[in-house]
Amino acid sequence: MSTVQMTRPPQTLYVTIRRDELRQLKDERDQLLMQVAQLQMQLQGPSSVALTAPAHS
């Protein structure tokens, strides 16, 4: 036998955040996005260099 589960409608959660907290979170997000972009460039850098470098026989 299978168990039938009743699904509940999604609940909405309301939170209060101060302007200074929001600004800090946005600044942290921007910093993390820049770090991700830098890491992506570092990961792509060596592979693209290896692909374009002439092979020595």
C-alpha positions in Angstrom: 0.0 0.0 0.0 1.2 3.5 -0.7 0.9 6.3 1.8 -1.0 9.4 0.7 0.5 12.6 2.0 -1.5 15.7 2.2 0.3 18.6 0.7 0.1 22.0 2.4 0.0 25.2 0.6 3.3 27.2 0.7 3.7 29.4 3.7 4.8 33.0 3.5 7.5 34.1 5.9 7.8 37.8 6.7 11.0 39.2 8.1 12.1 42.7 9.1 15.5 43.9 8.2 17.1 47.2 8.9 18.5 49.4 6.1 22.1 49.1 7.4 21.7 45.3 7.5 20.4 45.3 4.0 23.3 47.5 2.8 25.8 45.2 4.5 24.2 42.1 2.9 24.3 43.7 -0.6 28.0 44.7 -0.1 28.8 41.1 0.9 26.9 39.8 -2.1 28.8 42.1 -4.4 32.1 41.1 -2.9 31.3 37.4 -3.3 30.2 37.9 -6.9 33.6 39.6 -7.6 35.4 36.7 -6.0 33.4 34.2 -8.0 34.3 36.1 -11.2 38.0 36.1 -10.3 38.0 32.4 -9.6 36.2 31.6 -12.8 38.8 33.6 -14.7 41.6 31.7 -12.9 40.0 28.4 -13.8 39.5 29.4 -17.4 42.9 31.0 -17.7 45.2 27.9 -17.6 42.9 25.8 -19.7 42.6 28.4 -22.5 46.3 29.0 -22.4 47.0 25.2 -22.6 44.6 25.0 -25.6 46.1 27.8 -27.5 49.8 27.1 -26.7 51.7 25.4 -29.5 52.6 21.7 -28.8 56.2 20.9 -28.6 57.2 17.6 -30.3 
